[in-house]
Amino acid sequence: MLVLCNGMIRAGSSVQYNIARMLVQELGVGWARAEFERRYPEKAPNAAALAADERQYVFKIHDLTTFEYADLDLLGKLIGTGGVRVLYIHRDVRDVAVSLMEKLGVTFDYSCKMIDGALNGYHGVQPHLGAPWLLVQRYDELTSDIEAGVEQIAALLALDPSPELIQSIVRECSLEGVETVIRDLRRGLVTNKVHSAAAKLPGSPREKLRTMAYHMSGDQLEEIGFADRETQIHFNHIGKFRGRSNVWRTELTQGQIGILNDRFGNWLREAGYAVP
């Protein structure tokens, strides 16, 4: 069975992916890959074969329409056979804008363009809301109650994890668990002398590293130590707001809030977020 973690950028897609990854791997029923099809298209396995297999194959992507293992017509047919499950997670796009600017250093205008692209993923699943092969979660709900989120994902995948496994997943996917991975990555960056290489760049130490990482491929990020290969957590995955929701209320200007409400108001209301 294909399990596609099709989450919005900066909206907890890594948490959702890692829950599915740990469930499948710890229970010994399959394996997980993060953005594998984008990096290694020549190694892409046959989508129909994976969907027909009783084992579960988890992939992390950000847009169902770019999944290169199969065109959308074939995916539709595979979904009809019961061989595909789709996980999607979204977040208040006003918080997404703040997170994009803080993590990637992009401008407000560019963050809006990135959100335009990110909503393609939502529009891909929106016609199928309520379908038995689809689970849609909200960032604020998942991060405030990871245990409930694990149980929801396990139910979608027809898996029966023990209470001990559920708690292990909760610990690893919690803010504290992610911060442990980040600390290990940052210690590795020092060992690899990345900080010395970044010293020639302008900005604060964190901005220097961010500039270096921005121009690297996924393989380079993992090889040098900017990202953890298994969890796909990056060295700056958690920013100064530590994943809090509703930071847009204090971090955006009234003008920026107005632009986002005008541009994405229909989506915000449809997804259940308050808009003045």
C-alpha positions in Angstrom: 0.0 0.0 0.0 1.2 3.5 -0.8 1.0 6.0 2.1 1.5 9.6 0.8 2.2 12.2 3.5 1.1 15.2 1.5 1.5 18.1 4.0 1.5 21.8 3.6 5.0 23.4 4.0 5.8 24.7 7.6 2.6 23.1 8.8 3.8 20.0 10.7 4.3 17.7 7.7 7.4 16.3 9.3 5.6 15.4 12.5 2.8 13.7 10.5 5.4 11.9 8.3 7.5 10.7 11.3 4.4 9.4 13.1 3.5 7.3 10.0 7.2 6.3 9.5 7.6 5.1 13.1 4.3 3.2 13.1 5.2 1.3 9.9 8.8 0.7 10.8 8.4 -0.2 14.4 5.6 -2.6 13.6 7.7 -4.1 10.8 5.1 -3.7 8.1 7.0 -1.5 5.6 9.4 1.4 5.1 9.5 5.2 4.7 11.2 7.6 2.3 11.3 11.4 2.3 11.1 13.2 -1.0 12.7 10.1 -2.5 10.9 10.3 -5.8 12.2 13.9 -6.4 15.8 13.1 -5.8 16.0 9.6 -7.4 13.4 9.5 -10.2 15.4 6.8 -12.0 15.0 4.5 -8.9 11.3 5.1 -8.6 9.5 1.8 -7.9 6.4 0.8 -9.7 3.5 2.6 -8.1 0.9 0.0 -9.0 3.1 -2.7 -7.5 3.5 -0.8 -4.2 -0.2 -0.1 -4.0 -1.0 -3.8 -4.5 1.5 -5.0 -1.9 0.2 -5.8 1.6 3.2 -4.0 3.1 3.1 -0.2 3.6 5.4 2.3 1.8 5.4 5.8 3.3 6.5 8.8 1.2 6.8 12.4 2.3 5.8 15.0 -0.3 4.4 18.5 -0.3 2.1 18.3 -3.3 0.2 15.3 -4.5 0.3 16.6 -8.1 4.1 16.3 -8.2 4.3 12.7 -7.0 6.5 11.3 -9.8 5.8 7.6 -9.2 2.5 7.8 -11.0 0.4 10.3 -12.9 -2.8 11.5 -11.2 -5.0 9.3 -13.4 -3.1 6.2 -12.3 -3.2 7.4 -8.7 -6.9 7.8 -8.9 -7.2 4.2 -10.2 -5.0 3.0 -7.4 -7.0 4.8 -4.8 -10.0 3.1 -6.2 -8.4 -0.3 -5.5 -7.9 0.6 -1.9 -4.1 0.5 -2.3 -3.4 4.2 -1.4 -3.8 6.2 1.8 -3.2 10.0 1.9 -2.3 12.0 4.9 -2.6 15.8 4.7 -1.9 18.5 7.3 -2.6 22.3 7.1 -2.0 25.3 9.2 -3.2 28.9 9.4 -1.4 30.4 6.4 -0.8 33.6 8.4 1.4 31.5 10.8 2.9 29.8 7.7 4.0 33.2 6.4 5.7 34.0 9.7 7.4 30.7 9.8 8.6 30.9 6.2 10.1 34.4 6.8 11.8 33.3 10.0 13.1 29.9 8.9 14.0 30.6 5.3 14.6 34.4 5.4 12.3 35.1 2.5 10.4 38.4 2.1 6.7 38.7 3.0 5.8 38.9 -0.7 7.7 35.8 -1.5 6.1 34.0 1.4 2.7 34.7 -0.2 3.9 33.2 -3.4 5.1 30.1 -1.6 1.7 29.8 0.1 0.0 30.0 -3.3 2.0 27.0 -4.3 1.4 25.2 -1.0 -2.3 25.4 -1.4 -2.1 23.3 -4.5 -1.7 20.3 -2.1 -4.9 21.3 -0.3 -6.8 21.7 -3.6 -5.7 18.3 -4.6 -7.4 16.6 -1.6 -10.2 19.1 -1.0 -12.7 17.3 -3.4 -12.1 14.1 -1.4 -12.7 15.4 2.1 -14.4 12.6 4.1 -13.1 9.8 1.9 -12.0 6.7 3.8 -8.5 6.8 2.3 -7.8 10.4 3.4 -6.9 11.9 6.7 -6.7 15.6 7.1 -5.2 17.0 10.3 -4.7 20.6 11.6 -1.3 21.7 12.8 -2.6 23.3 16.0 -4.6 20.2 16.9 -1.9 17.7 16.1 0.9 19.5 18.0 -1.4 20.1 21.0 -2.4 16.4 21.2 0.1 14.2 19.5 -1.2 11.0 21.1 -4.6 11.6 19.5 -2.9 12.3 16.2 -1.0 9.0 16.4 -4.2 7.1 17.0 -5.9 8.8 14.0 -3.0 7.9 11.7 -2.8 4.3 13.0 -6.6 4.0 12.4 -6.2 5.2 8.8 -3.4 2.6 8.2 -5.3 -0.2 10.0 -2.5 -0.6 12.5 -2.7 -1.5 16.2 0.2 0.0 18.1 0.8 -0.8 21.7 0.4 1.9 24.3 4.1 1.8 24.8 4.8 2.4 21.1 2.3 5.2 21.0 4.1 6.9 23.9 7.5 6.4 22.2 6.2 8.1 19.1 4.7 10.9 21.1 8.1 11.5 22.8 10.1 11.5 19.6 7.6 13.8 17.7 7.2 16.2 20.6 8.8 19.6 20.5 11.4 18.4 23.0 12.1 15.3 20.9 12.6 17.4 17.7 14.8 19.8 19.6 17.0 16.9 20.7 17.6 16.0 17.0 18.3 19.7 16.2 20.9 19.9 19.0 22.7 16.8 17.6 22.7 18.3 14.2 24.2 21.5 15.4 26.9 19.7 17.3 27.7 17.8 14.1 27.9 21.1 12.1 30.6 22.3 14.5 32.4 19.0 14.1 32.2 19.3 10.3 33.6 22.9 10.6 30.6 24.2 8.7 30.5 27.2 11.0 34.0 28.1 9.9 33.0 27.9 6.2 30.0 30.1 6.9 31.9 32.8 8.8 32.7 34.6 5.5 29.0 35.1 4.9 27.0 38.2 6.2 24.5 38.1 9.0 24.1 36.4 12.3 25.5 32.8 12.8 22.0 31.3 12.2 21.5 33.5 9.1 24.9 32.4 7.8 24.0 28.7 8.1 20.6 29.3 6.6 22.2 31.0 3.6 24.5 28.0 3.0 21.6 25.5 3.4 19.3 27.4 1.0 21.6 26.6 -1.9 22.1 22.9 -1.2 20.3 19.8 -2.5 18.6 17.4 -0.2 21.6 15.0 -0.4 24.0 17.7 0.4 22.0 18.9 3.4 22.1 15.4 4.8 25.7 14.7 3.9 27.0 17.8 5.6 24.6 17.5 8.5 22.0 20.3 8.0 19.3 17.6 8.0 18.7 14.3 9.6 18.3 11.6 7.0 15.7 9.5 8.8 13.5 12.1 10.4 14.0 14.9 7.8 14.4 17.4 10.7 16.7 20.4 9.7 19.1 22.2 11.9 16.7 25.2 12.0 13.4 23.3 12.0 12.3 24.9 15.2 12.5 28.7 15.3 12.3 31.3 18.0 8.6 30.9 18.3 9.0 27.1 19.1 6.1 26.0 16.9 3.4 28.2 18.7 0.2 29.0 16.9 -1.3 32.4 16.3 2.0 34.2 16.4 0.9 36.1 13.3 -1.2 38.3 15.6 1.9 39.9 17.0 4.6 39.3 14.4 2.8 40.6 11.3 1.9 44.2 10.6 -1.8 45.1 10.2 -1.0 45.7 6.5 0.4 42.2 6.1 -2.5 40.7 7.9 -4.9 42.5 5.7 -3.1 41.3 2.5 -3.2 37.6 3.8 -6.8 37.9 4.8 -7.8 39.3 1.4 -5.6 36.8 -0.6 -6.4 33.7 1.3 -9.6 34.5 3.2 -11.8 32.1 1.3 -9.4 29.2 2.1 -9.0 30.2 5.7 -12.7 30.2 6.2 -13.2 26.9 4.4 -10.5 25.3 6.5 -12.0 26.6 9.7 -9.7 29.5 10.6 -11.2 32.8 11.9 -11.1 35.7 9.6 -12.3 39.2 10.7 
